[in-house]
């Protein structure tokens, strides 16, 4: 089943997380003139045109110059502004890496770095526009919280929390409309994972836009195999919710991680490294983009190709349990 067919699984459809980010930020800026948006020729792709029209004195456009983007954002933050620096995730986390490391994190400036059109959201534009490295490179930098919200609820809460946080944050969003995964859970905190489905036979840990296909796979497992999987939105990759991770691993059942990122250096390796060092011996599988030239196509096509889909995750779960 393609990701678009949400209504068949009785989940409420939302908007693209990028849209929710912009709408939430605009609502916050209405009552807080210290909120400043800095963009690198990305107000359109970042859904920030309405923000710019309503608050023209609270947006700074630096053009296609990501290093300047981060430097300017850090300077504004050092002067007491609540700064959100918005740029495509592929460029923000690569071209401006030195500025993120030194101007933001080392200098402890409370900038919220927002990577839009993350992962393979740009699809057919190819590898140059894919951000499959951002978790890996940014996890290696001290003093940076890394967040990948799964749905509209998590996105809105992440923006509101970022506006109150006094330390650097990196968050990434995609372009696809997302469903509301668990409307009964209205709690959100950086560093605390969110359980969107409960089960006892295995655990699927995902982040960002891969949480939904993980949820679909768990639903299929229950319907076709009678297996109940716990599905977790580990929206904060750093700091990792290690207490939840230990609780999930305690029953000794298999664990699968799923991410829109290279299999090296991301959520999966963070979870595996922690559990291994703590002595857990659960069967474990990391699902993501392998170390190869990435295929070109839409996000759905790329997800399907690499098994980051309802059927792909379902098959991996069955194989892991049977092994």
N, C-alpha and C positions, 0 to 999 in steps of 0.2 A: 504493500500500500504506500502510495506517495505521501509525502509530508503534508501536502496541501489538503488532503481529505479529512480535515479535523472533525467535521460534523458527524462522521460515521462512528467516532469514538465518544461522542457526547461530551466533548470539551468545549468550553466557551472560547470563541475566537477573540483575540485581542488585536493590537496593532503591532507594527514593527517596533522593536525595543528602541531604535534610534528616534522614532517619533515620540515615544513616551519620555525619553530623556529630554528632548527639546521642550515638550509641553510642561514637564515638571520643573525644569530650570526656569522657564518663563514665569510660572506661577510663583516661584521663590523670589525671582528678581523684582516682582511687583512691590514687594515689601522690604527689599534689601538692596540698596543702591551700591553696596560693596561687591555684589556679584558681577564679575566681569568675564566675558567670553572672548577668547582669542582664537582666531581661525586662520588656517593657511589655504585660502581660496576654497573653503569647504563649507561655507554656510548653506549652500544648496544641498549638497549630499548629506550634510549633517542635520537637515531639517530645521535650520536656524534662521531662515528668511523671516518668519513671523517675529522671532525674537529681535532681530535687527530692526525691523520696522517699528516695533513697539518701544524698544530701548536702544536707540541709536548711539547713546552716550555710554552704553555698557558693553559694547562689542568693539574689538580691535581686529582689523584685517591686515595680516602681514604678507599676503600673497603666498606663492608656492615657495616657502622658505621655512622648512620645519625646524631647523636649528634656531632661527630667529623666533619662531613661535614659542618654543620652550623657554628661551632666554627672556623674552618679554613677559611671559606668564610668570616666570620666577621672580622677575623684578617687581611686578605688580603685587605678587603675593608677599614679598618682603616688605612692601609698603602698607600692608594691612588689607589688601583686597582678597576676596574669595574667588580665586581664578580657576576657570575651566578652559583647558587648552585642547581644542578639537581638531583632529586630522585623521585621514585614513590610517588604520592601525599598521598597515604594512610600512608606511613611510615614517610615521611617528616613532615607532620602536626601532627603526634602523638608522635613518638619516640623523635623527636627533638623540642618539643613544648617549653620546658624551654629555650633552646638555642635561639630559634626564639624570645621569649619574652625578654630575658635579653641581649644576645650578639648582636642581630640585632636591635630590635625595641627600647628597653630601652637605648641602647648605641648609637642609631641613626647611625648605619652603613649602607651605601647604597648597601645592598645585594639584588639581585633579586632572590628570592626563586622560583624555577620552579618545580611544581608538575606534573609529567608526568603520563600517563595512569590513568587519574583521573576519578572520579565518579565510574561507573561500567565498565570501559574499559577492566579491567582484567576478566570480566565476569565469566567464569566457575571456576576461582580460588577461588571464594567465598568471603564471608564477610570480611575475614582477609585482602583481597586485594582491597576492595572497599573503596573509600574515600568519604563518605557521611556525614562527620562531619567537614570537613576542613573550610568551610565558617563559621560555627557556632563558632568554637573555635578561629579562627583567627580574626573574627569580634570583639571579645572581647578584643583584644590587641591593645593598642594605637600605633599610628605612623606606620600603615601598610596599604598600598593600596592593594586591592584584585581584581584581574582581571581574567575573564574567557572569552577569545575571542571566537567568534562564527564561523568564517571562516578564510580562508587563509589571506585575506586582513587585518582583525583585528589582526591576529597573528603577521604578519610581522611588522605592525605599532606599536604594543605593545612592541615588542623586541627592535625596534629602539628607542622608547621613553624611555624604561627602561634603555637603555645604557646612556641616557642623564640625567636621574633623580637622584637626590642626596639624596633620602629617600628610606626606605625599601619597597619592592614590593613582593607580592605573586601572581603568575599566574599559572593557571593550563591548561593542554592540554590533549586531548584524542588521541586515536589511529586510529580513523576512518577517511577515506577521506571525506572531506566536500565540499559543493558547494559554489560558490560565490553568496552571498545573495542579494547584491545591488551594482552593479558595477557603478552606477551613483553617489553614495555617496563616495567621496574619502577623507572624513574628519575623523580623529580619535583623541580622547583626553581622557586621564584618567578622570573619573568622569562625562563623557558626553555620555549618551545613544545614540544609533544609530537606527533610524527608518528605517526598511527594507521593510515595506509595510504600506500603509496608508488606513484608513477607519474611519467611523463615528459611527458604531453600537456597538462596544466593543473594548477592548484593550487586547492584549496578550503580557505580558512582560516575556522574557525568557533570559537565558544566556548560553554561551558555546554551547555544541552540542544539546541542546534542542531547540535552535532557529529555526533550520531547520524543525523539525516536527511541530512547532508552525506555521511556514510559510505555510507548506503544509495544515494544518488544516484551516488556513485563506483562502487559495485558494479554498478549498473544500466548505467552508461556502458560498463563493461568487458564486460558480458555482451551488450549489444545493439549497441554501436557499436565495440567493440574499442579503446576509448580508456581509457587508464590515468591516473587522477588521483591526485595526492598530496593527502591530507586531513590537516590539522593542527588539533589542539586548541590554540589560542592561549589557554590558560586564564588567563594573566596579561595583562590589557589594559594595565596600567601597572605597572612598566616593560615596554615591548614588547620582544620578542626580535628586535631589529633585525638581528642577524647571521643568524639563521634566515631572516628576511624577505628579506634580500639574496640569500642562497643560493637561495631559492625563485624569486626573480625573475630570476636570472642567465641562465636559458635562454630568456628572452623570451616564454615561453608565457603564456596568459591566467591571470588570478587573479580568483577570486570570494571575497568575504567574506560570511559569514552570521552573523547575531546576533539574539537575542530582545530587540531594542532599537530605538529610533528610528534611521533611517538617518543622522541627523545626530548627530555628536559621539561616536560609539561606536568599536567595533573597526575598522570599515571605513574611516572617515575617518582614524583613527590610522595605519593601514597605508598608505592612499593618500597622505597628506601626507608620510610618511617617504620612500616610494619616489619620489614626484614630485620632492622636494627633492634626492634623490640622483641624479636623471637617468634613472631607469628609465622605459621607455615601453611596458610590457606593457599589453595590453587589460585593463581592470579594471571590475568590477561590484560594487556594494555591495547586498546583500540584507538586508532587515530590515523594520521597520514604517514605512510612508510617513507623510508629514506630512499626516494627515487624522484625522477622528474615527474612532477604532478601533472595528471591529465587535465585537459581544458574542457570546461563545460559549465553548466549552471551549478549552483550549490547542490541541488537535489541530485543531479547527475554525478557529481563528484562524490557526494555522500554514498550513493548507491554503488559506485565503482569500488570504493574502499570498504564497503560493508558497514558504514556508519548510518544504518537505516534500520527500520523495524525488522525486516527479514534478516539482515546481516547480523544484528545484535542478538536476535532470537537464535539463530544458528550457532553463534559463538557460545551462548549460554548453554544450549543443549549439549554441544560438544564438550564443554568444560565439565558439566555435571557427569556426563557419561564416561569421561576419562578418569 
